[in-house]
């Protein structure tokens, strides 16, 4: 078969190890998964209630326009419904954008290391990829601007960035947006937006009103605790949304996901509680790193990247055998580091004790 040549050079996305697989391999009764930046506190009880009390027929296609969710989300964000695009998680929106704007005669710019799906989808579309190395874990916006050429169609900006947890302050983002030519789409990926506490963070939704070449991506997978239901959304001016819509698959947001997302929006108290518990959890990790003189990036997310100055796979394997699934930095562009999702207080105590044991043995 005459496959796209670029597909033959790609490997599928590699998710973290599943709990069941690790239990079976190491004969363990309890596993703590801190690899995929999921919410350790689950989702709002309102989401569970909504799913239990609003049965929908699984034989019927979902509302392809996600009417009720669109109305709810637009009201919550203070925007028009036409400024929204819904996705099967924000990954789906990255795919839609790539399909719409990238091709062999187009180039795209991104930071590295950053979220892998920007590059992955650009490769599939055959685009020219320009990767600019992070500086101290942060986007080098000046070099990204310098990399713009006549073929540039999309610039990817991940803030807070995965896997470093760093963010772009307002006084750096605004000058950057001012200098990007208006025909180039800037994708501002804010999957971890709800975890941010930095005072100099920007109001990205308002920025979409000023910069007509900006789209903001967010998700219900992280702080809302709905990763299994796959709901994400993008906010941009109507012209961008209208152009992207034909590339969106029909019925791409399932019925249960739409129902759950509405309930999740209604419970902002849950979001605030999770945000506070996450900051407390990060302090546990910061204290551990300071006590053991380990380098790390201060995080605006629900994960932390810690440099152990040793093969990240070795740390990963040690923790795996102790019942803790984390993410080796080797696959993330930081070969001597490990990325750990912030768990509950007890989960953090457990993994930090295991890491202390590792340091004593190594």
Residue, then its C-alpha position, 0 to 999 in steps of 0.5 A: x500500500x502507498x502509505x504517506x512516507x511520514x507515517x512510516x517514520x512515526x510511532x504512535x503516542x505512548x501513554x503512561x503504563x496502565x495500573x493493571x499492567x503494572x500490578x500484574x508485572x510486579x505482583x503489587x496490590x496497590x498502584x499510584x499513578x502519577x504519570x499522566x497529570x490526571x486529577x487525583x481528586x477525580x471529578x465533581x460530585x455534580x458530574x457523577x450526579x448528572x451522569x446518573x440522573x440524566x440517562x441518554x440513549x447510546x443508540x442516538x448520535x450526540x448533538x453535533x453542535x453541542x448546543x447546550x454545552x456551547x451555550x453554557x461555556x459561552x456564558x461562563x467565558x463571556x464570549x459568543x457561541x460562534x467564538x467556540x469550537x469543541x473537540x474530543x479533548x484538546x488533542x483533537x483540536x490540535x489535529x483539526x488545526x494541523x489538518x486545516x493549515x499545515x501541508x508540505x509547502x507550509x512551515x510551523x514553529x514550536x518550542x522544544x521540549x513541549x507537547x509532542x502532538x504539535x510535532x506529531x501532527x505537523x509530520x503527518x501533514x508533511x509540513x516543515x517543522x522549526x523547533x526552538x530550544x527552551x531557555x531555562x525551561x521557557x519558550x524563547x519567543x525572540x527566536x520563535x519570531x526570528x524563525x518566521x518565514x514566508x511559509x509559516x502558517x502556525x506557531x504553537x505556544x504552550x503556556x503553562x508548558x508541558x513538560x516543564x510547568x513554566x509559563x509565559x508572563x503577560x509582559x512577554x506574551x503581548x510583545x510577541x503577539x504584536x510582532x507575529x504577522x496577522x496571517x499566521x495563527x498563534x495557538x495558545x495551548x492552556x491545558x493547565x490554565x485552571x492551575x495557574x496562580x502567577x499574578x502576571x499571567x494574562x487573560x487569554x480570552x480577552x486577547x482573542x478579541x484583540x489579536x484576530x490570529x490567536x486561538x486559545x485551547x483548553x480542556x476538561x481533562x485536567x483540573x475538571x477530572x474528566x480525562x476519560x470523557x474527552x472534552x476540549x474547546x478552543x476560543x478564537x474570533x468567528x473567522x477562525x472558528x468558521x474556517x476550522x469547522x469543516x475540518x472538525x469531525x461530525x459528532x466529535x464530542x460524545x453525549x456523556x462528555x457534553x452532559x458532564x462538562x456542563x455539570x463541571x462548569x457549574x461546580x467552580x468550588x470543586x475547581x478552587x479546592x483542587x487548585x489549592x490542594x495542588x499548590x499544597x502538594x507542589x510545596x511538598x515536592x519543592x521542599x523535597x527538592x531543596x532538602x536534596x539539592x535537586x534542580x526543578x522548575x517551579x510549576x504552574x501546573x499539576x506536575x513537576x519536572x525534577x532533574x536527578x542527574x541520572x538516567x530518568x529511566x532508572x528512576x522511573x523503573x525504581x518507582x515502578x517496582x515500588x508501585x508508583x507510575x511516573x513519567x521518565x524525562x527521557x521520552x520528554x526531552x529531559x533524559x536525566x529528569x522525571x516528571x511527577x504528577x502532583x497527587x493527594x497529600x498521602x500519595x505525595x508522601x509515598x512517592x517522595x519516600x520512595x524517591x528518598x530511598x532511591x537517592x540513598x541507594x544511588 
